[in-house]
Each structure stands twice: as C-alpha cells, then as structure tokens.
Amino acid sequence: MLLIFVRFSDSGTYYAPAKGDYESYVDYIRDLPLIPHPEVFGLHENADITKDQKETQEVNICHPPNT
C-alpha cells in the first residue's frame, strides 16, 4: 500500500492526515491553531505584520482617539 503524505506548509503543521477513523480526523482538527498562520495560504510570515497593521489602521479610522 502506497502512503502519500501531503504537506500544505513548510512547518508541517498543515497536512492531509492519513486515512483513519472519524476520531483521528477530529483530533487532527483540534490540534490545528485557532488562528491560522500565513504559511497555510502560501504567504510569508511577515504577512501577519501587514495584516495587523491594516487592522489597527481600520480600528483607528472607525474609532479615532479622543484629542
């Protein structure tokens, strides 16, 4: 039997789990990070910095600081 291991990220965090029972898939999903890293989308880790800066700018526009 040929087993194929498919990784979606260089870190190995995101991959296609091997064939198993329902509970093994649920365990795999529960072990995934709640907030996905940019690498799962094929982006550099600095994409997080850019995203955070953009969100901060949007918050400041919607809720300007009191002066």
C-alpha positions, 0 to 999 in steps of 0.5 A: 500500500502506497502512503502519500503524505501531503504537506500544505506548509513548510512547518508541517503543521498543515497536512492531509492526515492519513486515512483513519477513523472519524476520531483521528480526523477530529483530533487532527482538527483540534490540534490545528491553531485557532488562528491560522498562520500565513504559511497555510495560504502560501504567504510569508510570515511577515504577512501577519505584520501587514495584516495587523497593521491594516487592522489597527489602521481600520480600528483607528479610522472607525474609532479615532482617539479622543484629542 
